[in-house]
Amino acid sequence: MPELSRFFGIIIRMYYDDHPPPHFHAIYGQYEMQVGIDPIIILNGQLPRRAVSMVIEWAAIHQQELMDNWKRLEVNRTTLRIEPLD
């Protein structure tokens, strides 16, 4: 499960052979949330409110890179790291 980014204790990952729609997983401590890429929407799970807002902000900034990584995984290519939220 490739790690795409890490910021403020939040880990962003995508899983190989994951199901549609295109999405990523945000992990923060004991919490995990799946976030759709286009549109950016919470699909499942939860994080603390502040972590959710940071993940959504980060996803909006890097939406195209997230979609590119999803497409890379579909054809069994390695993912590319994405800059963390500052």
C-alpha positions in Angstrom: 0.0 0.0 0.0 1.9 3.0 -1.3 2.2 6.1 1.0 1.7 9.2 -1.1 2.2 11.8 1.6 2.4 12.5 5.3 1.7 15.7 7.2 0.7 16.7 10.7 0.5 13.0 11.7 -1.9 12.1 8.8 -0.8 9.4 6.4 -2.2 9.4 2.9 -2.2 6.0 1.1 -3.7 4.3 -1.9 -4.1 0.5 -2.1 -3.1 -1.7 -5.1 -6.2 -3.2 -6.8 -8.6 -1.0 -4.8 -12.2 -0.7 -5.9 -13.7 2.3 -7.8 -14.5 5.1 -7.4 -11.0 6.6 -7.4 -10.1 7.4 -3.8 -7.4 7.5 -1.2 -7.2 6.6 2.5 -6.3 9.1 5.2 -5.1 7.5 8.4 -4.7 9.5 11.6 -3.9 7.5 14.7 -6.8 5.0 15.2 -9.0 6.7 12.6 -9.2 6.1 8.9 -11.2 7.8 6.2 -11.7 7.1 2.5 -11.9 10.2 0.4 -13.1 10.3 -3.2 -10.9 12.2 -5.6 -13.3 13.6 -8.2 -15.4 14.9 -6.6 -13.5 15.3 -3.3 -16.0 13.8 -0.9 -15.8 11.6 2.2 -16.8 8.1 1.2 -16.4 6.2 4.4 -14.9 6.4 7.9 -14.0 9.4 10.0 -11.2 11.5 11.3 -11.2 14.3 13.9 -12.7 17.5 12.5 -9.4 19.4 12.2 -7.8 16.4 10.4 -10.7 16.2 8.0 -10.3 19.9 7.1 -6.6 19.4 6.5 -7.1 16.3 4.3 -9.8 18.1 2.2 -7.6 21.2 1.8 -4.6 19.0 0.7 -6.8 16.9 -1.7 -8.1 20.1 -3.4 -4.5 21.3 -3.9 -3.3 18.0 -5.3 -6.5 16.6 -7.0 -4.8 16.0 -10.4 -1.8 14.3 -8.8 -4.1 12.0 -6.8 -6.0 11.1 -10.0 -2.7 10.5 -11.8 -1.5 8.2 -9.0 -4.8 6.3 -9.1 -4.3 5.7 -12.9 -0.7 4.6 -12.3 -1.9 2.0 -9.9 -4.5 0.7 -12.4 -1.7 -0.2 -14.8 0.6 -1.6 -12.1 3.0 1.4 -12.0 4.5 2.8 -8.8 3.0 5.9 -7.3 4.7 9.3 -7.1 5.0 11.1 -3.8 2.9 14.2 -3.3 4.0 17.3 -1.3 2.6 17.5 2.2 0.4 20.2 3.5 2.5 23.1 4.9 
